[in-house]
């Protein structure tokens, strides 16, 4: 399972999300979620080929927004998800495929930021609105032949 598949699995295991988490898109329906990978960065490497990497994502969530109560509940859920996600990096394993080589990796840390109202599609708060949460997954790849 690569870093994108692993993070999708972790996010989907949050008890208050429905069973559908799209990759790279959301639908305009209430309780629609999408996880968009935005890039992978090499943080550090050593002479043996071991690497520390960071992959970033944006989670989009569509919720109803009829009144302040709804928006407060939506923001509270995004905050709860953020705190929950940051506790999930407990050494879960992943694989990185480069050419014909499969390398083992370990998830070391998840951080989240900027959970906020992102889009008001119909230019009013009566319908559904979209929230975003930026997620960063740090992981290590250990290899003598990277």
Number of C-alpha atoms within 10 A of each C-alpha: 14 14 23 18 12 17 25 19 13 14 19 16 13 15 10 10 16 12 13 12 21 16 15 15 15 21 13 16 14 16 18 20 29 21 24 20 20 13 10 15 11 13 12 12 14 10 8 11 14 17 19 20 19 21 19 20 21 21 25 27 28 24 21 17 21 14 11 10 9 13 18 12 13 22 15 13 15 21 18 13 19 21 14 15 20 16 11 18 19 12 13 14 18 21 17 14 11 9 6 6 11 13 16 16 24 19 23 18 19 23 17 21 13 15 21 16 18 15 14 16 12 10 9 11 15 12 17 20 25 23 22 21 22 20 25 22 22 22 24 23 21 17 14 11 9 14
